[in-house]
Amino acid sequence: MNAQQPISSLMSARTWTIGLDDPVQTVEAFLADKGLTWAPVVGANGVVLGVISSADILQFHAQKGDAGKVLAWQLCTYKPICVSPDTPIASVAKSMVDNRIHHVVVTDRGSICGVVSSLDFVKTFI
């Protein structure tokens, strides 16, 4: 992998999103059904407002929250890092380390075109 390659060469182009008002119970079932560990949370207009991960859901359950009443917007991490498809891989990796995050949303002209997780970086070495 070349550090200057665009992140589009590493991202997963197939993306699934979670609605702001989806209950945690629905989010959890959706992630399990799709085999995902996280997904972007979007508003009605498709704008990325946050991300929600299986770690967020585990922590939620540890606090014994009501998964039928709490909504995705109440649990997600707001203002995720969004990058363009041509952002160099090294720049995205540095951002992830500097911000101590595992998930980045790739957007082009305001629309999601892919996602990248720290696991995607690990997979390049297998």
Backbone as CSV, one residue per row, in Angstrom:
resi,resn,N_x,N_y,N_z,CA_x,CA_y,CA_z,C_x,C_y,C_z
1,MET,0.853,-1.180,0.000,0.000,0.000,0.000,0.896,1.240,0.000
2,ASN,0.599,2.147,-0.867,1.310,3.413,-0.967,0.573,4.439,-0.103
3,ALA,1.305,5.115,0.761,0.698,6.077,1.685,-0.013,7.221,0.970
4,GLN,0.364,7.474,-0.284,-0.261,8.563,-1.026,-1.444,8.116,-1.881
5,GLN,-1.725,6.803,-1.878,-2.905,6.317,-2.601,-4.143,7.004,-2.027
6,PRO,-5.153,7.200,-2.838,-6.393,7.801,-2.314,-7.137,6.802,-1.428
7,ILE,-7.835,7.318,-0.457,-8.589,6.466,0.458,-9.640,5.647,-0.286
8,SER,-10.049,6.091,-1.452,-11.028,5.338,-2.243,-10.504,3.951,-2.606
9,SER,-9.179,3.772,-2.615,-8.605,2.464,-2.932,-8.705,1.488,-1.758
10,LEU,-9.026,1.995,-0.581,-9.124,1.169,0.622,-10.549,1.076,1.169
11,MET,-11.369,2.056,0.857,-12.719,2.137,1.439,-13.632,1.011,0.957
12,SER,-14.638,0.756,1.759,-15.733,-0.130,1.349,-16.763,0.753,0.672
13,ALA,-17.030,0.491,-0.587,-17.963,1.336,-1.332,-19.417,1.016,-0.988
14,ARG,-19.687,-0.204,-0.579,-21.056,-0.556,-0.216,-21.306,-0.056,1.202
15,THR,-22.261,0.833,1.332,-22.520,1.408,2.648,-23.982,1.238,3.036
16,TRP,-24.176,1.129,4.313,-25.503,1.063,4.901,-25.580,2.202,5.907
17,THR,-26.734,2.787,6.054,-26.872,3.900,6.995,-27.993,3.634,7.987
18,ILE,-27.918,4.369,9.080,-28.893,4.309,10.165,-29.612,5.660,10.207
19,GLY,-30.914,5.631,10.409,-31.669,6.877,10.543,-31.571,7.431,11.952
20,LEU,-31.641,8.739,12.071,-31.563,9.403,13.378,-32.564,8.863,14.389
21,ASP,-33.762,8.578,13.924,-34.836,8.178,14.830,-35.021,6.679,14.952
22,ASP,-34.057,5.885,14.438,-34.145,4.437,14.602,-33.848,4.080,16.056
23,PRO,-34.711,3.279,16.690,-34.430,2.854,18.067,-33.174,1.974,18.112
24,VAL,-32.460,2.007,19.210,-31.247,1.210,19.374,-31.533,-0.262,19.092
25,GLN,-32.679,-0.741,19.500,-33.068,-2.133,19.258,-33.061,-2.437,17.754
26,THR,-33.576,-1.546,16.951,-33.604,-1.697,15.496,-32.194,-1.607,14.922
27,VAL,-31.408,-0.669,15.427,-30.025,-0.499,14.978,-29.229,-1.773,15.236
28,GLU,-29.380,-2.309,16.424,-28.651,-3.521,16.799,-29.008,-4.689,15.878
29,ALA,-30.289,-4.867,15.616,-30.742,-5.943,14.729,-30.236,-5.707,13.301
30,PHE,-30.264,-4.469,12.851,-29.797,-4.120,11.505,-28.314,-4.427,11.337
31,LEU,-27.497,-4.006,12.301,-26.062,-4.261,12.228,-25.788,-5.761,12.203
32,ALA,-26.487,-6.501,13.043,-26.303,-7.962,13.085,-26.717,-8.594,11.763
33,ASP,-27.848,-8.166,11.221,-28.360,-8.717,9.965,-27.398,-8.482,8.795
34,LYS,-26.779,-7.309,8.769,-25.878,-6.944,7.673,-24.430,-7.368,7.935
35,GLY,-24.162,-7.883,9.140,-22.795,-8.279,9.481,-21.871,-7.090,9.654
36,LEU,-22.398,-5.986,10.161,-21.636,-4.752,10.335,-21.260,-4.542,11.792
37,THR,-20.198,-3.788,12.007,-19.825,-3.405,13.370,-20.093,-1.922,13.621
38,TRP,-20.449,-1.196,12.550,-20.764,0.230,12.685,-21.447,0.713,11.414
39,ALA,-22.050,1.886,11.508,-22.673,2.500,10.335,-22.826,3.997,10.576
40,PRO,-22.810,4.776,9.498,-23.079,6.207,9.625,-24.548,6.446,10.000
41,VAL,-24.773,7.486,10.776,-26.126,7.905,11.142,-26.421,9.155,10.323
42,VAL,-27.543,9.110,9.587,-27.870,10.216,8.684,-29.214,10.839,9.029
43,GLY,-29.328,12.119,8.679,-30.586,12.821,8.827,-31.487,12.535,7.637
44,ALA,-32.685,13.084,7.672,-33.670,12.859,6.612,-33.144,13.280,5.240
45,ASN,-32.252,14.262,5.215,-31.694,14.756,3.960,-30.453,13.977,3.519
46,GLY,-30.097,12.923,4.249,-28.949,12.093,3.894,-27.609,12.611,4.375
47,VAL,-27.610,13.733,5.101,-26.369,14.299,5.622,-25.877,13.452,6.793
48,VAL,-24.592,13.137,6.791,-23.991,12.347,7.867,-23.883,13.208,9.120
49,LEU,-24.526,12.737,10.194,-24.498,13.477,11.448,-23.700,12.774,12.535
50,GLY,-23.483,11.468,12.361,-22.746,10.719,13.371,-22.448,9.320,12.896
51,VAL,-21.863,8.538,13.791,-21.650,7.112,13.553,-22.067,6.370,14.817
52,ILE,-22.515,5.148,14.622,-22.875,4.312,15.756,-22.209,2.957,15.547
53,SER,-21.636,2.424,16.622,-20.888,1.177,16.506,-21.403,0.140,17.497
54,SER,-20.978,-1.086,17.274,-21.354,-2.153,18.198,-20.776,-1.873,19.585
55,ALA,-19.633,-1.197,19.664,-19.066,-0.821,20.964,-19.996,0.156,21.691
56,ASP,-20.590,1.106,20.945,-21.555,2.037,21.546,-22.747,1.270,22.117
57,ILE,-23.187,0.277,21.372,-24.352,-0.508,21.787,-24.018,-1.374,22.996
58,LEU,-22.830,-1.961,23.019,-22.404,-2.743,24.185,-22.360,-1.884,25.438
59,GLN,-21.782,-0.697,25.300,-21.721,0.227,26.438,-23.128,0.619,26.886
60,PHE,-24.003,0.853,25.935,-25.396,1.189,26.231,-26.054,0.076,27.052
61,HIS,-25.870,-1.168,26.611,-26.461,-2.304,27.331,-25.853,-2.463,28.726
62,ALA,-24.574,-2.167,28.860,-23.916,-2.252,30.168,-24.542,-1.271,31.154
63,GLN,-25.063,-0.159,30.620,-25.717,0.851,31.460,-27.209,0.555,31.637
64,LYS,-27.633,-0.572,31.066,-29.006,-1.062,31.182,-30.050,-0.077,30.639
65,GLY,-29.743,0.503,29.479,-30.683,1.400,28.825,-31.805,0.624,28.144
66,ASP,-32.892,1.301,27.855,-34.040,0.685,27.179,-33.858,0.818,25.663
67,ALA,-33.477,-0.287,25.020,-33.150,-0.277,23.591,-34.349,0.014,22.705
68,GLY,-35.544,-0.096,23.240,-36.737,0.210,22.462,-37.111,1.679,22.501
69,LYS,-36.558,2.404,23.479,-36.932,3.818,23.652,-35.839,4.805,23.275
70,VAL,-34.592,4.394,23.367,-33.484,5.298,23.044,-33.233,5.240,21.538
71,LEU,-33.064,6.412,20.935,-32.908,6.514,19.483,-31.446,6.682,19.089
72,ALA,-31.152,6.362,17.847,-29.774,6.405,17.336,-29.111,7.750,17.594
73,TRP,-29.822,8.846,17.407,-29.225,10.169,17.587,-28.790,10.390,19.029
74,GLN,-29.412,9.681,19.975,-29.068,9.832,21.381,-27.816,9.036,21.759
75,LEU,-27.432,8.099,20.919,-26.321,7.209,21.237,-25.106,7.412,20.334
76,CYS,-25.317,7.940,19.152,-24.221,8.016,18.182,-23.162,9.040,18.582
77,THR,-21.995,8.876,17.987,-20.921,9.846,18.121,-21.144,10.896,17.035
78,TYR,-21.321,12.149,17.467,-21.618,13.234,16.527,-20.381,13.711,15.789
79,LYS,-20.621,14.323,14.650,-19.603,14.953,13.824,-18.435,14.010,13.533
80,PRO,-18.715,12.925,12.826,-17.619,12.015,12.484,-16.678,12.672,11.481
81,ILE,-15.512,12.122,11.372,-14.573,12.619,10.366,-15.053,12.139,9.000
82,CYS,-15.212,13.083,8.111,-15.597,12.786,6.725,-14.461,13.284,5.834
83,VAL,-14.085,12.461,4.879,-13.010,12.815,3.953,-13.486,12.601,2.529
84,SER,-12.796,13.210,1.596,-13.141,13.014,0.186,-12.439,11.753,-0.325
85,PRO,-12.931,11.173,-1.421,-12.350,9.939,-1.951,-10.877,10.068,-2.350
86,ASP,-10.425,11.278,-2.644,-9.041,11.456,-3.077,-8.075,11.791,-1.935
87,THR,-8.553,11.804,-0.707,-7.684,12.062,0.444,-6.654,10.932,0.554
88,PRO,-5.366,11.252,0.707,-4.348,10.212,0.821,-4.579,9.306,2.035
89,ILE,-4.308,8.032,1.850,-4.474,7.042,2.916,-3.715,7.467,4.176
90,ALA,-2.498,7.952,4.021,-1.694,8.357,5.176,-2.365,9.476,5.966
91,SER,-2.985,10.397,5.267,-3.674,11.506,5.930,-4.867,11.001,6.745
92,VAL,-5.614,10.054,6.172,-6.766,9.476,6.889,-6.280,8.706,8.113
93,ALA,-5.232,7.912,7.945,-4.685,7.141,9.064,-4.225,8.065,10.190
94,LYS,-3.536,9.136,9.837,-3.075,10.090,10.851,-4.248,10.715,11.582
95,SER,-5.272,11.088,10.857,-6.474,11.672,11.463,-7.124,10.695,12.443
96,MET,-7.184,9.427,12.036,-7.796,8.413,12.898,-6.997,8.240,14.186
97,VAL,-5.680,8.198,14.074,-4.823,8.056,15.258,-4.899,9.311,16.127
98,ASP,-4.761,10.481,15.511,-4.781,11.740,16.258,-6.098,11.933,17.024
99,ASN,-7.197,11.503,16.405,-8.520,11.691,17.021,-9.004,10.464,17.791
100,ARG,-8.176,9.415,17.806,-8.494,8.174,18.520,-9.855,7.624,18.105
101,ILE,-10.036,7.505,16.786,-11.291,6.988,16.245,-11.014,5.778,15.355
102,HIS,-12.048,5.001,15.125,-11.907,3.792,14.322,-12.693,3.842,13.019
103,HIS,-13.473,4.903,12.807,-14.377,4.945,11.652,-14.336,6.294,10.961
104,VAL,-14.271,6.249,9.632,-14.275,7.465,8.817,-15.278,7.273,7.692
105,VAL,-16.014,8.332,7.402,-16.992,8.299,6.318,-16.390,9.037,5.122
106,VAL,-16.485,8.424,3.958,-15.964,9.031,2.731,-17.154,9.644,1.992
107,THR,-17.060,10.942,1.717,-18.164,11.637,1.060,-17.664,12.361,-0.186
108,ASP,-18.566,12.496,-1.124,-18.279,13.225,-2.351,-19.472,14.122,-2.649
109,ARG,-19.246,15.406,-2.629,-20.310,16.394,-2.856,-21.486,16.203,-1.891
110,GLY,-21.165,15.899,-0.629,-22.195,15.778,0.397,-22.863,14.426,0.493
111,SER,-22.529,13.490,-0.384,-23.136,12.160,-0.355,-22.104,11.114,0.058
112,ILE,-22.561,10.130,0.805,-21.676,9.044,1.217,-21.314,8.196,0.003
113,CYS,-20.028,7.966,-0.179,-19.592,7.086,-1.265,-18.787,5.901,-0.730
114,GLY,-18.513,5.894,0.571,-17.793,4.778,1.158,-17.529,4.990,2.636
115,VAL,-16.994,3.946,3.254,-16.629,3.995,4.668,-15.290,3.286,4.845
116,VAL,-14.578,3.685,5.883,-13.294,3.082,6.215,-13.245,2.884,7.725
117,SER,-12.752,1.711,8.125,-12.564,1.467,9.556,-11.104,1.096,9.787
118,SER,-10.708,1.101,11.031,-9.335,0.716,11.354,-9.089,-0.730,10.902
119,LEU,-10.117,-1.547,10.904,-9.986,-2.930,10.451,-9.613,-2.992,8.969
120,ASP,-10.088,-2.037,8.170,-9.717,-1.999,6.747,-8.206,-1.824,6.584
121,PHE,-7.604,-1.028,7.457,-6.142,-0.849,7.407,-5.460,-2.161,7.789
122,VAL,-5.933,-2.819,8.811,-5.339,-4.096,9.253,-5.433,-5.150,8.147
123,LYS,-6.570,-5.195,7.456,-6.782,-6.191,6.394,-5.762,-6.076,5.271
124,THR,-5.183,-4.903,5.067,-4.219,-4.738,3.984,-2.931,-5.517,4.246
125,PHE,-2.711,-5.920,5.484,-1.498,-6.650,5.820,-1.686,-8.156,5.897
126,ILE,-2.885,-8.624,5.616,-3.157,-10.068,5.672,-2.989,-10.677,4.294
